[in-house]
């Protein structure tokens, strides 16, 4: 069973990482790069998805644990980019954009909490 769990997390993780890269690149190509919207979009979408998945598993606890681990731990663990968010924020601060960095922190945290809540609310 442990091997199946590791495989589910590994497959989910690789798909999440590739998806994160693709979405962040697309967003960055559409909007200006002065503000890290690619990372922001990935984090909000990931929070929405984790809210939806959590709500679905609350409603259906009999659902496959392997699917849950592959999607939540693997895919979303690799897809969401909080470490990248932190680095983007630090780089804004280092470039003298402290007010923009603060706005990015507040907007990201509030939007991601709201997206997680919305995802869970969609399943209730």
C-alpha positions in Angstrom: 0.0 0.0 0.0 2.9 2.4 0.8 4.2 1.9 -2.7 0.8 2.8 -4.2 0.6 5.9 -2.0 4.1 7.0 -3.1 3.2 6.4 -6.7 0.0 8.4 -6.4 1.8 11.3 -4.8 4.6 11.2 -7.3 2.3 11.2 -10.3 0.2 13.9 -8.8 3.2 15.9 -8.0 4.7 15.8 -11.4 1.4 16.8 -13.0 1.0 19.6 -10.5 4.5 20.9 -11.1 4.0 20.9 -14.9 0.6 22.5 -14.5 2.0 25.2 -12.2 4.7 26.0 -14.7 2.4 26.2 -17.6 -0.2 28.4 -15.9 2.3 30.7 -14.5 4.0 31.1 -17.8 0.7 31.8 -19.6 -0.4 34.4 -17.0 3.0 36.1 -17.2 2.8 36.2 -21.0 -0.6 37.9 -20.9 -0.1 40.4 -18.0 2.9 42.6 -17.2 5.7 41.0 -15.2 6.0 43.9 -12.7 3.6 42.1 -10.5 3.9 38.4 -9.9 0.4 37.5 -11.2 1.4 34.0 -12.4 2.2 32.9 -8.8 -0.9 34.7 -7.5 -3.2 33.0 -10.0 -1.7 29.6 -9.2 -2.1 30.1 -5.5 -5.7 31.2 -5.7 -6.7 28.4 -8.1 -4.9 25.9 -5.9 -6.8 27.2 -2.9 -10.1 26.9 -4.7 -9.3 23.4 -5.8 -8.3 22.3 -2.3 -11.5 23.7 -0.9 -13.5 21.8 -3.6 -11.6 18.5 -3.0 -11.9 18.8 0.7 -15.6 19.3 0.5 -16.0 16.4 -1.8 -14.1 14.1 0.6 -16.1 15.3 3.5 -19.3 14.4 1.6 -17.9 11.1 0.4 -15.4 9.7 3.0 -15.5 6.4 1.2 -13.6 7.9 -1.7 -10.3 6.5 -2.6 -7.5 7.5 -0.2 -5.0 7.1 -3.1 -6.9 9.6 -5.2 -7.1 12.0 -2.3 -3.3 11.7 -1.6 -2.5 12.0 -5.3 -4.6 15.1 -5.8 -4.2 17.0 -2.5 -0.7 16.0 -1.4 0.8 15.3 -4.8 -0.9 17.6 -7.4 -1.9 20.5 -5.2 1.3 20.3 -3.1 3.4 20.8 -6.3 0.9 23.1 -8.0 0.6 25.8 -5.3 3.6 27.9 -4.9 3.7 29.5 -1.5 7.5 29.3 -1.5 7.6 31.1 -4.8 5.1 33.6 -3.4 7.5 34.3 -0.5 10.5 34.7 -2.9 8.4 37.1 -5.1 7.5 39.1 -2.1 11.1 39.3 -0.9 12.3 40.4 -4.4 9.7 43.1 -4.4 10.9 44.3 -1.0 14.6 44.1 -2.1 13.8 46.2 -5.2 12.4 49.0 -3.0 8.7 48.1 -3.7 7.8 47.6 0.0 4.2 49.0 -0.5 3.7 46.8 -3.5 5.0 43.8 -1.5 2.6 44.5 1.4 -0.3 44.8 -1.1 0.8 41.5 -2.7 0.9 39.8 0.7 -2.5 41.0 1.8 -4.2 40.4 -1.6 -2.7 36.9 -1.8 -3.6 35.7 1.7 -7.1 37.2 1.5 -7.8 35.9 -2.0 -6.5 32.4 -1.2 -8.5 32.1 2.0 -11.6 33.3 0.1 -10.9 30.8 -2.7 -10.5 27.9 -0.3 -13.8 28.9 1.4 -15.5 29.2 -2.0 -14.3 25.8 -3.0 -15.6 24.2 0.1 -18.9 26.2 -0.1 -19.4 24.8 -3.7 -19.5 21.3 -2.3 -21.8 21.9 0.7 
